Amino acid sequence: MNISNHNEALLAQHTRRLDFLKSEVNLPAGILQKLKDFQIAIPSWALGTGGTRFGRFSGGGEPRNLEEKIADVGLLHALNQSSGAISLHIPWDIPTDPAAIRTLAAQHGLAFDAVNSNTFQDQADQAHSYKFGSLQHVSAATRKQAIVHNIEVIKHGVELGSKALTVWLSDGSCFPGQLNFRHAYERTVDSLREIYAALPADWSLYLEYKAYEPNFYSTTVGDWGASYSMVNKLGPQAKTLVDLGHHLPNANIEQIVSILLMEGKLGGFHFNDSKYGDDDLTAGSIKPYQLFLIFNELVDGMDAKGMNHAKDLGWMIDASHNVKDPLEDLLQSVEAIQIAYAQALLVDRKALEAAREANDVVRCQEILQAVFRTDVRALVAQARLELGGALDPIALFRQEKLRDQLIKARGAKTVATGL
């Protein structure tokens, strides 16, 4: 893959665009370095074609094992220099030789982000079913099985150098009367306490929430309030994880983020986009203004606390690519996230706060929308260029026929693990 030739061909056009941006916008000092430092973890389960309950259509060349998944994330990182971590889902991606896997990842410039447990599916060798829940289950044996699984996931993560466990529970009910809400909540918290007790001192536990699906009447960790109340009961290492698609339509996610961050209980993100529900679409493809508003609150809140943008929260993608090439889709998501972050860095915080204090609603809107309408793609591309990435990652991916190369090496009928 000849990145230097690709960049040389596009350099003059890129320079014109960047110069125009600089002539129009007062770029804050250090903005390029912040963009260069900002890394977004790629989920191991999103490297193959996704599916729905109606079907799954493989695109060919999907990674057949963990080693090939790491190679695919390494390819993404080589192209954009902003995908320097991989997030594993256990048991879909259990490393058989952790030392060798860690070495392989390092060769691609990758670290291991949060490891994810799975108690929303039954595995072939498990004794008790999760059909009626896992950590909330009425059966103590089933709850213990789920607890032990989460602790095993932590152990896998320790071997790989990860520092966080993400817990998402599908536990809930489908019909009124099926579940005692209070008992389900209490059993879940008691189970989480056992998992939390197994955390290493330098680890975090991220508790993800979701409004509905696969249960459609109630979800035990159904919103940020439920997650927030539970992690508060666990301790300082437990925090809430926000998946953008896990809310009811039109939820004010930026307000949720602001409050969790203020309370010191925001752990990280699963980025995606949606039109109706947990659609797992490309980040920024449906609601780019919402993504910008979320980052506006993040930058403001993190700066108020003196937090490191790149390191003090977990930044991950969680998407399902039903009709796109998964790698192209992930490249699009990473760039959309970077664009929203770059735009948020451009907001004139002093002017915005002054307009708020004056109750100048029009001015507040103008400040935010002027930044949102600013094309910062050249700035994001410059950060990639300085790191050794491609000015146009998708164009180079297609120019080099990288998907065809993967199909030739792996076959046209391969199916990656995951949903």
C-alpha positions as a Markdown table, in Angstrom:
| # | Residue | x | y | z |
|---|---|---|---|---|
| 1 | Met | 0.0 | 0.0 | 0.0 |
| 2 | Asn | 1.7 | 3.1 | -1.2 |
| 3 | Ile | 0.5 | 5.9 | 1.0 |
| 4 | Ser | 3.2 | 8.4 | 0.1 |
| 5 | Asn | 2.4 | 8.3 | -3.6 |
| 6 | His | -1.3 | 8.7 | -2.8 |
| 7 | Asn | -0.6 | 11.7 | -0.6 |
| 8 | Glu | 1.7 | 13.3 | -3.1 |
| 9 | Ala | -1.0 | 13.2 | -5.8 |
| 10 | Leu | -3.5 | 14.9 | -3.5 |
| 11 | Leu | -1.1 | 17.3 | -1.7 |
| 12 | Ala | -1.7 | 20.4 | -3.7 |
| 13 | Gln | -5.5 | 20.2 | -3.5 |
| 14 | His | -5.3 | 19.4 | 0.2 |
| 15 | Thr | -3.0 | 22.4 | 0.8 |
| 16 | Arg | -5.4 | 24.8 | -0.9 |
| 17 | Arg | -8.3 | 23.5 | 1.2 |
| 18 | Leu | -6.3 | 23.8 | 4.4 |
| 19 | Asp | -5.0 | 27.3 | 3.6 |
| 20 | Phe | -8.6 | 28.4 | 2.9 |
| 21 | Leu | -9.7 | 27.0 | 6.3 |
| 22 | Lys | -6.9 | 28.8 | 8.0 |
| 23 | Ser | -7.9 | 32.1 | 6.3 |
| 24 | Glu | -11.5 | 31.8 | 7.4 |
| 25 | Val | -11.1 | 30.3 | 10.9 |
| 26 | Asn | -8.9 | 31.2 | 13.9 |
| 27 | Leu | -7.6 | 27.7 | 14.8 |
| 28 | Pro | -6.8 | 27.3 | 18.5 |
| 29 | Ala | -3.3 | 26.5 | 19.4 |
| 30 | Gly | -2.7 | 22.8 | 19.8 |
| 31 | Ile | -5.7 | 21.7 | 17.9 |
| 32 | Leu | -3.7 | 19.5 | 15.5 |
| 33 | Gln | -2.0 | 17.8 | 18.3 |
| 34 | Lys | -5.3 | 17.0 | 20.0 |
| 35 | Leu | -6.6 | 15.5 | 16.8 |
| 36 | Lys | -3.4 | 13.5 | 16.4 |
| 37 | Asp | -3.7 | 12.1 | 19.9 |
| 38 | Phe | -7.3 | 11.2 | 19.6 |
| 39 | Gln | -7.7 | 7.4 | 18.9 |
| 40 | Ile | -11.0 | 5.5 | 18.4 |
| 41 | Ala | -11.1 | 1.8 | 19.2 |
| 42 | Ile | -12.4 | -0.6 | 16.6 |
| 43 | Pro | -14.7 | -3.4 | 17.8 |
| 44 | Ser | -13.6 | -6.9 | 16.9 |
| 45 | Trp | -17.2 | -7.9 | 16.1 |
| 46 | Ala | -17.6 | -5.1 | 13.4 |
| 47 | Leu | -15.0 | -6.3 | 11.0 |
| 48 | Gly | -17.4 | -8.6 | 9.1 |
| 49 | Thr | -20.7 | -7.9 | 7.5 |
| 50 | Gly | -23.4 | -7.5 | 10.0 |
| 51 | Gly | -26.9 | -8.9 | 9.9 |
| 52 | Thr | -30.4 | -8.8 | 11.2 |
| 53 | Arg | -32.9 | -11.4 | 12.4 |
| 54 | Phe | -33.9 | -11.7 | 8.7 |
| 55 | Gly | -30.5 | -12.5 | 7.3 |
| 56 | Arg | -26.8 | -11.8 | 6.8 |
| 57 | Phe | -25.0 | -11.3 | 3.6 |
| 58 | Ser | -21.2 | -11.8 | 3.7 |
| 59 | Gly | -19.2 | -9.5 | 1.5 |
| 60 | Gly | -16.2 | -11.9 | 1.2 |
| 61 | Gly | -12.7 | -11.7 | 2.7 |
| 62 | Glu | -14.0 | -11.4 | 6.2 |
| 63 | Pro | -11.5 | -12.2 | 9.0 |
| 64 | Arg | -11.7 | -15.8 | 10.0 |
| 65 | Asn | -9.9 | -15.6 | 13.3 |
| 66 | Leu | -8.6 | -13.1 | 15.9 |
| 67 | Glu | -5.3 | -12.8 | 14.1 |
| 68 | Glu | -7.0 | -11.7 | 10.9 |
| 69 | Lys | -9.2 | -9.2 | 12.8 |
| 70 | Ile | -6.1 | -7.6 | 14.2 |
| 71 | Ala | -4.6 | -7.4 | 10.7 |
| 72 | Asp | -7.8 | -5.7 | 9.5 |
| 73 | Val | -7.7 | -3.1 | 12.3 |
| 74 | Gly | -4.0 | -2.6 | 11.6 |
| 75 | Leu | -5.0 | -1.9 | 8.0 |
| 76 | Leu | -7.5 | 0.7 | 9.1 |
| 77 | His | -4.9 | 2.3 | 11.4 |
| 78 | Ala | -2.3 | 2.4 | 8.6 |
| 79 | Leu | -4.8 | 4.3 | 6.5 |
| 80 | Asn | -6.1 | 6.8 | 9.1 |
| 81 | Gln | -3.6 | 6.6 | 12.0 |
| 82 | Ser | -6.6 | 7.1 | 14.3 |
| 83 | Ser | -7.7 | 3.5 | 15.0 |
| 84 | Gly | -4.9 | 2.5 | 17.3 |
| 85 | Ala | -6.9 | 0.1 | 19.5 |
| 86 | Ile | -9.1 | -3.0 | 19.2 |
| 87 | Ser | -12.0 | -3.9 | 21.6 |
| 88 | Leu | -12.6 | -7.6 | 21.9 |
| 89 | His | -15.9 | -9.4 | 22.6 |
| 90 | Ile | -15.6 | -12.6 | 24.6 |
| 91 | Pro | -16.2 | -15.5 | 23.9 |
| 92 | Trp | -16.3 | -14.5 | 20.2 |
| 93 | Asp | -12.6 | -13.7 | 20.3 |
| 94 | Ile | -10.8 | -15.6 | 23.0 |
| 95 | Pro | -7.1 | -15.4 | 22.5 |
| 96 | Thr | -5.5 | -18.9 | 22.6 |
| 97 | Asp | -2.0 | -17.4 | 23.0 |
| 98 | Pro | -2.3 | -14.0 | 24.7 |
| 99 | Ala | 1.4 | -13.2 | 24.5 |
| 100 | Ala | 1.5 | -13.9 | 20.7 |
| 101 | Ile | -1.7 | -11.9 | 20.2 |
| 102 | Arg | -0.3 | -9.0 | 22.1 |
| 103 | Thr | 2.9 | -9.1 | 20.1 |
| 104 | Leu | 0.9 | -9.2 | 16.8 |
| 105 | Ala | -1.2 | -6.2 | 17.9 |
| 106 | Ala | 1.9 | -4.2 | 18.8 |
| 107 | Gln | 3.4 | -4.9 | 15.4 |
| 108 | His | 0.3 | -3.2 | 13.9 |
| 109 | Gly | 0.6 | -0.3 | 16.4 |
| 110 | Leu | -2.5 | -1.4 | 18.3 |
| 111 | Ala | -3.4 | -1.6 | 21.9 |
| 112 | Phe | -6.3 | -3.4 | 23.5 |
| 113 | Asp | -9.2 | -1.3 | 24.6 |
| 114 | Ala | -12.1 | -2.5 | 26.9 |
| 115 | Val | -13.0 | -6.1 | 26.7 |
| 116 | Asn | -16.7 | -7.0 | 26.4 |
| 117 | Ser | -18.6 | -9.8 | 28.1 |
| 118 | Asn | -21.5 | -11.7 | 26.5 |
| 119 | Thr | -24.4 | -13.0 | 28.6 |
| 120 | Phe | -27.0 | -12.2 | 25.9 |
| 121 | Gln | -26.4 | -15.4 | 24.0 |
| 122 | Asp | -26.2 | -19.1 | 25.1 |
| 123 | Gln | -22.9 | -20.7 | 24.3 |
| 124 | Ala | -22.7 | -24.4 | 23.3 |
| 125 | Asp | -21.0 | -25.5 | 26.4 |
| 126 | Gln | -22.8 | -23.5 | 29.1 |
| 127 | Ala | -24.9 | -25.3 | 31.7 |
| 128 | His | -27.6 | -22.6 | 32.2 |
| 129 | Ser | -29.6 | -20.6 | 29.7 |
| 130 | Tyr | -29.8 | -16.8 | 29.6 |
| 131 | Lys | -33.2 | -16.9 | 28.0 |
| 132 | Phe | -34.8 | -15.2 | 31.0 |
| 133 | Gly | -31.8 | -13.1 | 32.0 |
| 134 | Ser | -28.3 | -13.4 | 33.3 |
| 135 | Leu | -27.3 | -11.2 | 36.3 |
| 136 | Gln | -31.0 | -10.6 | 37.1 |
| 137 | His | -32.0 | -14.3 | 36.7 |
| 138 | Val | -34.2 | -15.9 | 39.4 |
| 139 | Ser | -31.7 | -18.8 | 39.5 |
| 140 | Ala | -28.7 | -18.3 | 41.7 |
| 141 | Ala | -26.8 | -20.8 | 39.6 |
| 142 | Thr | -27.5 | -18.9 | 36.4 |
| 143 | Arg | -26.4 | -15.6 | 38.0 |
| 144 | Lys | -23.2 | -17.3 | 39.2 |
| 145 | Gln | -22.4 | -18.6 | 35.7 |
| 146 | Ala | -22.8 | -15.1 | 34.3 |
| 147 | Ile | -20.6 | -13.6 | 37.1 |
| 148 | Val | -17.9 | -16.2 | 36.5 |
| 149 | His | -18.0 | -15.4 | 32.8 |
| 150 | Asn | -17.4 | -11.7 | 33.4 |
| 151 | Ile | -14.5 | -12.5 | 35.7 |
| 152 | Glu | -13.0 | -14.7 | 33.1 |
| 153 | Val | -13.3 | -11.9 | 30.6 |
| 154 | Ile | -11.4 | -9.6 | 33.0 |
| 155 | Lys | -8.6 | -12.2 | 33.2 |
| 156 | His | -8.4 | -12.4 | 29.4 |
| 157 | Gly | -8.2 | -8.6 | 29.3 |
| 158 | Val | -5.4 | -8.5 | 31.9 |
| 159 | Glu | -3.3 | -10.8 | 29.7 |
| 160 | Leu | -3.8 | -8.5 | 26.8 |
| 161 | Gly | -3.1 | -5.2 | 28.6 |
| 162 | Ser | -6.7 | -4.0 | 28.6 |
| 163 | Lys | -7.9 | -1.7 | 31.4 |
| 164 | Ala | -11.6 | -1.9 | 31.3 |
| 165 | Leu | -14.6 | -4.3 | 31.2 |
| 166 | Thr | -17.8 | -3.4 | 29.4 |
| 167 | Val | -20.9 | -5.0 | 30.6 |
| 168 | Trp | -24.1 | -4.9 | 28.5 |
| 169 | Leu | -27.1 | -6.8 | 29.7 |
| 170 | Ser | -30.1 | -7.8 | 27.6 |
| 171 | Asp | -31.8 | -8.7 | 30.8 |
| 172 | Gly | -35.4 | -7.6 | 31.1 |
| 173 | Ser | -38.9 | -8.8 | 30.3 |
| 174 | Cys | -41.2 | -9.0 | 27.3 |
| 175 | Phe | -44.6 | -8.9 | 29.0 |
| 176 | Pro | -46.3 | -7.2 | 32.0 |
| 177 | Gly | -46.1 | -9.3 | 35.1 |
| 178 | Gln | -43.2 | -11.4 | 33.9 |
| 179 | Leu | -40.6 | -9.7 | 36.2 |
| 180 | Asn | -40.5 | -8.2 | 39.6 |
| 181 | Phe | -38.7 | -5.0 | 38.7 |
| 182 | Arg | -37.3 | -4.4 | 42.2 |
| 183 | His | -36.0 | -7.9 | 42.6 |
| 184 | Ala | -34.4 | -7.9 | 39.2 |
| 185 | Tyr | -32.6 | -4.6 | 40.0 |
| 186 | Glu | -31.4 | -5.9 | 43.3 |
| 187 | Arg | -30.1 | -9.2 | 41.9 |
| 188 | Thr | -28.3 | -7.4 | 39.1 |
| 189 | Val | -26.6 | -5.0 | 41.6 |
| 190 | Asp | -25.6 | -7.9 | 43.8 |
| 191 | Ser | -24.1 | -9.8 | 40.8 |
| 192 | Leu | -22.3 | -6.7 | 39.6 |
| 193 | Arg | -20.8 | -6.3 | 43.1 |
| 194 | Glu | -19.1 | -9.7 | 42.7 |
| 195 | Ile | -17.7 | -8.7 | 39.3 |
| 196 | Tyr | -16.6 | -5.4 | 40.5 |
| 197 | Ala | -14.7 | -7.0 | 43.4 |
| 198 | Ala | -12.6 | -8.9 | 40.8 |
| 199 | Leu | -11.5 | -5.7 | 39.0 |
| 200 | Pro | -7.7 | -5.0 | 39.2 |
| 201 | Ala | -7.0 | -1.7 | 41.0 |
| 202 | Asp | -6.2 | 0.2 | 37.7 |
| 203 | Trp | -9.3 | -1.1 | 35.8 |
| 204 | Ser | -12.7 | 0.4 | 35.2 |
| 205 | Leu | -16.1 | -1.3 | 34.8 |
| 206 | Tyr | -18.4 | 0.3 | 32.2 |
| 207 | Leu | -22.1 | -0.5 | 32.6 |
| 208 | Glu | -23.9 | 0.0 | 29.3 |
| 209 | Tyr | -27.7 | 0.7 | 29.1 |
| 210 | Lys | -30.3 | 0.2 | 26.4 |
| 211 | Ala | -33.9 | 1.1 | 26.2 |
| 212 | Tyr | -35.2 | -2.0 | 24.6 |
| 213 | Glu | -34.3 | -5.1 | 22.5 |
| 214 | Pro | -34.2 | -8.0 | 22.8 |
| 215 | Asn | -36.7 | -7.5 | 25.6 |
| 216 | Phe | -39.6 | -5.2 | 24.6 |
| 217 | Tyr | -41.5 | -4.5 | 27.8 |
| 218 | Ser | -38.7 | -3.7 | 30.2 |
| 219 | Thr | -34.9 | -3.7 | 30.3 |
| 220 | Thr | -33.3 | -3.9 | 33.7 |
| 221 | Val | -30.5 | -1.5 | 32.8 |
| 222 | Gly | -32.8 | 0.5 | 30.5 |
| 223 | Asp | -31.5 | 4.0 | 30.7 |
| 224 | Trp | -28.7 | 6.2 | 32.0 |
| 225 | Gly | -30.5 | 6.6 | 35.3 |
| 226 | Ala | -30.5 | 2.9 | 36.0 |
| 227 | Ser | -26.9 | 2.5 | 35.0 |
| 228 | Tyr | -25.9 | 5.6 | 37.0 |
| 229 | Ser | -27.6 | 4.4 | 40.1 |
| 230 | Met | -26.0 | 1.0 | 39.8 |
| 231 | Val | -22.5 | 2.2 | 39.2 |
| 232 | Asn | -22.8 | 4.5 | 42.2 |
| 233 | Lys | -23.5 | 1.5 | 44.4 |
| 234 | Leu | -20.4 | -0.3 | 43.1 |
| 235 | Gly | -17.7 | 2.2 | 43.6 |
| 236 | Pro | -15.3 | 4.7 | 41.9 |
| 237 | Gln | -14.1 | 2.3 | 39.3 |
| 238 | Ala | -17.6 | 1.7 | 37.9 |
| 239 | Lys | -18.9 | 4.1 | 35.3 |
| 240 | Thr | -21.7 | 4.4 | 32.7 |
| 241 | Leu | -21.1 | 3.7 | 29.1 |
| 242 | Val | -23.2 | 5.6 | 26.5 |
| 243 | Asp | -24.1 | 3.8 | 23.2 |
| 244 | Leu | -25.7 | 6.4 | 21.0 |
| 245 | Gly | -28.2 | 3.9 | 19.5 |
| 246 | His | -29.4 | 2.7 | 22.9 |
| 247 | His | -31.8 | 5.5 | 23.6 |
| 248 | Leu | -35.4 | 6.1 | 22.8 |
| 249 | Pro | -36.0 | 8.3 | 19.7 |
| 250 | Asn | -35.1 | 12.0 | 20.2 |
| 251 | Ala | -33.5 | 11.5 | 23.6 |
| 252 | Asn | -31.2 | 14.5 | 24.5 |
| 253 | Ile | -28.0 | 12.5 | 24.6 |
| 254 | Glu | -25.8 | 15.6 | 24.9 |
| 255 | Gln | -27.6 | 16.5 | 28.1 |
| 256 | Ile | -27.1 | 13.0 | 29.5 |
| 257 | Val | -23.4 | 13.1 | 28.6 |
| 258 | Ser | -23.0 | 16.5 | 30.3 |
| 259 | Ile | -24.6 | 15.3 | 33.6 |
| 260 | Leu | -22.7 | 12.0 | 33.7 |
| 261 | Leu | -19.4 | 13.8 | 33.0 |
| 262 | Met | -20.1 | 16.4 | 35.6 |
| 263 | Glu | -20.8 | 13.7 | 38.2 |
| 264 | Gly | -17.6 | 11.8 | 37.3 |
| 265 | Lys | -19.5 | 8.8 | 36.1 |
| 266 | Leu | -19.1 | 8.9 | 32.3 |
| 267 | Gly | -16.8 | 6.0 | 31.3 |
| 268 | Gly | -16.9 | 6.0 | 27.6 |
| 269 | Phe | -18.8 | 5.7 | 24.3 |
| 270 | His | -20.0 | 3.3 | 21.7 |
| 271 | Phe | -20.4 | 5.4 | 18.6 |
| 272 | Asn | -22.9 | 4.7 | 15.9 |
| 273 | Asp | -26.0 | 6.4 | 14.4 |
| 274 | Ser | -29.6 | 5.6 | 14.1 |
| 275 | Lys | -32.9 | 6.6 | 12.5 |
| 276 | Tyr | -35.4 | 4.6 | 14.6 |
| 277 | Gly | -33.7 | 2.4 | 17.2 |
| 278 | Asp | -30.4 | 0.5 | 17.8 |
| 279 | Asp | -29.7 | 0.7 | 14.0 |
| 280 | Asp | -25.9 | 0.6 | 14.4 |
| 281 | Leu | -25.4 | 2.8 | 11.4 |
| 282 | Thr | -22.3 | 4.7 | 10.4 |
| 283 | Ala | -21.5 | 7.4 | 12.9 |
| 284 | Gly | -22.6 | 10.8 | 11.7 |
| 285 | Ser | -24.6 | 9.3 | 8.8 |
| 286 | Ile | -28.1 | 10.3 | 10.1 |
| 287 | Lys | -27.6 | 12.9 | 12.8 |
| 288 | Pro | -24.3 | 14.7 | 12.4 |
| 289 | Tyr | -25.5 | 17.8 | 14.3 |
| 290 | Gln | -26.3 | 15.6 | 17.3 |
| 291 | Leu | -22.8 | 14.1 | 17.2 |
| 292 | Phe | -21.3 | 17.6 | 17.1 |
| 293 | Leu | -23.5 | 18.7 | 20.1 |
| 294 | Ile | -22.4 | 15.6 | 22.0 |
| 295 | Phe | -18.8 | 16.5 | 21.4 |
| 296 | Asn | -19.5 | 20.1 | 22.3 |
| 297 | Glu | -20.6 | 19.0 | 25.8 |
| 298 | Leu | -17.7 | 16.6 | 26.0 |
| 299 | Val | -15.0 | 19.1 | 25.3 |
| 300 | Asp | -16.6 | 21.7 | 27.6 |
| 301 | Gly | -17.1 | 19.2 | 30.4 |
| 302 | Met | -13.7 | 17.6 | 30.1 |
| 303 | Asp | -11.9 | 20.9 | 30.0 |
| 304 | Ala | -13.8 | 22.0 | 33.1 |
| 305 | Lys | -12.4 | 19.0 | 34.9 |
| 306 | Gly | -8.9 | 19.3 | 33.4 |
| 307 | Met | -9.3 | 15.9 | 31.7 |
| 308 | Asn | -7.1 | 14.5 | 28.9 |
| 309 | His | -9.4 | 14.2 | 25.8 |
| 310 | Ala | -7.5 | 11.2 | 24.4 |
| 311 | Lys | -7.0 | 9.1 | 27.5 |
| 312 | Asp | -9.6 | 9.9 | 30.2 |
| 313 | Leu | -12.7 | 8.4 | 28.5 |
| 314 | Gly | -13.1 | 5.2 | 26.4 |
| 315 | Trp | -13.8 | 6.0 | 22.7 |
| 316 | Met | -15.2 | 3.0 | 20.8 |
| 317 | Ile | -17.3 | 2.3 | 17.7 |
| 318 | Asp | -20.2 | -0.2 | 17.9 |
| 319 | Ala | -21.7 | -0.7 | 14.5 |
| 320 | Ser | -23.2 | -3.3 | 12.2 |
| 321 | His | -22.6 | -3.0 | 8.5 |
| 322 | Asn | -25.4 | -4.8 | 6.6 |
| 323 | Val | -24.9 | -3.4 | 3.1 |
| 324 | Lys | -21.5 | -1.7 | 3.2 |
| 325 | Asp | -17.9 | -3.0 | 3.1 |
| 326 | Pro | -17.2 | -3.1 | 6.9 |
| 327 | Leu | -13.7 | -1.6 | 6.6 |
| 328 | Glu | -15.0 | 1.3 | 4.5 |
| 329 | Asp | -17.8 | 1.9 | 6.9 |
| 330 | Leu | -15.4 | 2.0 | 9.8 |
| 331 | Leu | -13.2 | 4.5 | 8.0 |
| 332 | Gln | -16.3 | 6.7 | 7.5 |
| 333 | Ser | -17.2 | 6.4 | 11.2 |
| 334 | Val | -13.8 | 7.3 | 12.4 |
| 335 | Glu | -13.6 | 10.4 | 10.2 |
| 336 | Ala | -17.1 | 11.5 | 11.2 |
| 337 | Ile | -16.1 | 11.3 | 14.9 |
| 338 | Gln | -12.9 | 13.2 | 14.3 |
| 339 | Ile | -14.9 | 15.9 | 12.4 |
| 340 | Ala | -17.3 | 16.3 | 15.2 |
| 341 | Tyr | -14.4 | 16.5 | 17.7 |
| 342 | Ala | -12.5 | 19.0 | 15.6 |
| 343 | Gln | -15.6 | 21.2 | 15.3 |
| 344 | Ala | -16.2 | 21.1 | 19.0 |
| 345 | Leu | -12.6 | 22.3 | 19.6 |
| 346 | Leu | -13.4 | 25.4 | 17.5 |
| 347 | Val | -16.3 | 26.6 | 19.6 |
| 348 | Asp | -15.7 | 30.0 | 21.2 |
| 349 | Arg | -16.5 | 29.0 | 24.8 |
| 350 | Lys | -16.2 | 32.5 | 26.2 |
| 351 | Ala | -18.5 | 34.0 | 23.6 |
| 352 | Leu | -21.0 | 31.2 | 24.1 |
| 353 | Glu | -21.0 | 31.6 | 27.8 |
| 354 | Ala | -21.4 | 35.4 | 27.5 |
| 355 | Ala | -24.4 | 34.8 | 25.2 |
| 356 | Arg | -25.9 | 32.4 | 27.7 |
| 357 | Glu | -25.4 | 34.9 | 30.6 |
| 358 | Ala | -27.2 | 37.5 | 28.5 |
| 359 | Asn | -30.0 | 35.1 | 27.6 |
| 360 | Asp | -29.2 | 35.8 | 24.0 |
| 361 | Val | -30.7 | 32.6 | 22.5 |
| 362 | Val | -30.2 | 33.6 | 18.9 |
| 363 | Arg | -26.5 | 34.3 | 19.5 |
| 364 | Cys | -26.0 | 30.9 | 21.2 |
| 365 | Gln | -27.5 | 29.1 | 18.2 |
| 366 | Glu | -25.5 | 31.2 | 15.8 |
| 367 | Ile | -22.2 | 30.3 | 17.6 |
| 368 | Leu | -22.8 | 26.6 | 17.5 |
| 369 | Gln | -24.3 | 26.4 | 14.0 |
| 370 | Ala | -21.5 | 28.5 | 12.5 |
| 371 | Val | -18.9 | 26.0 | 13.8 |
| 372 | Phe | -21.0 | 23.0 | 12.7 |
| 373 | Arg | -21.2 | 24.4 | 9.2 |
| 374 | Thr | -17.5 | 24.9 | 9.0 |
| 375 | Asp | -15.8 | 22.3 | 6.8 |
| 376 | Val | -12.9 | 20.9 | 8.9 |
| 377 | Arg | -12.1 | 17.9 | 6.8 |
| 378 | Ala | -8.8 | 19.5 | 5.6 |
| 379 | Leu | -7.8 | 19.9 | 9.3 |
| 380 | Val | -8.6 | 16.2 | 10.1 |
| 381 | Ala | -6.7 | 15.2 | 6.9 |
| 382 | Gln | -3.7 | 17.3 | 8.0 |
| 383 | Ala | -3.6 | 15.4 | 11.3 |
| 384 | Arg | -3.6 | 12.1 | 9.4 |
| 385 | Leu | -0.9 | 13.4 | 7.0 |
| 386 | Glu | 1.4 | 14.4 | 9.8 |
| 387 | Leu | 1.0 | 11.0 | 11.4 |
| 388 | Gly | 1.8 | 9.2 | 8.2 |
| 389 | Gly | -1.8 | 8.2 | 7.2 |
| 390 | Ala | -3.6 | 8.7 | 3.9 |
| 391 | Leu | -5.2 | 12.0 | 2.9 |
| 392 | Asp | -8.2 | 10.1 | 1.6 |
| 393 | Pro | -8.3 | 6.7 | 3.3 |
| 394 | Ile | -11.4 | 5.3 | 1.4 |
| 395 | Ala | -10.0 | 6.4 | -2.0 |
| 396 | Leu | -6.7 | 4.6 | -1.3 |
| 397 | Phe | -8.6 | 1.6 | 0.0 |
| 398 | Arg | -10.4 | 1.4 | -3.3 |
| 399 | Gln | -7.5 | 2.4 | -5.4 |
| 400 | Glu | -5.4 | -0.4 | -4.0 |
| 401 | Lys | -8.3 | -2.9 | -4.3 |
| 402 | Leu | -7.7 | -4.0 | -0.7 |
| 403 | Arg | -11.0 | -5.8 | -0.4 |
| 404 | Asp | -10.2 | -7.8 | -3.5 |
| 405 | Gln | -6.8 | -8.7 | -1.9 |
| 406 | Leu | -8.6 | -9.9 | 1.3 |
| 407 | Ile | -11.0 | -12.0 | -0.8 |
| 408 | Lys | -8.1 | -13.6 | -2.7 |
| 409 | Ala | -6.3 | -14.4 | 0.6 |
| 410 | Arg | -9.3 | -15.5 | 2.6 |
| 411 | Gly | -12.0 | -16.5 | 0.2 |
| 412 | Ala | -15.4 | -15.2 | -0.9 |
| 413 | Lys | -17.5 | -17.1 | 1.6 |
| 414 | Thr | -15.8 | -16.4 | 5.0 |
| 415 | Val | -18.0 | -15.2 | 7.9 |
| 416 | Ala | -16.5 | -13.4 | 10.8 |
| 417 | Thr | -17.6 | -14.1 | 14.4 |
| 418 | Gly | -20.1 | -11.7 | 15.9 |
| 419 | Leu | -23.6 | -10.6 | 15.2 |
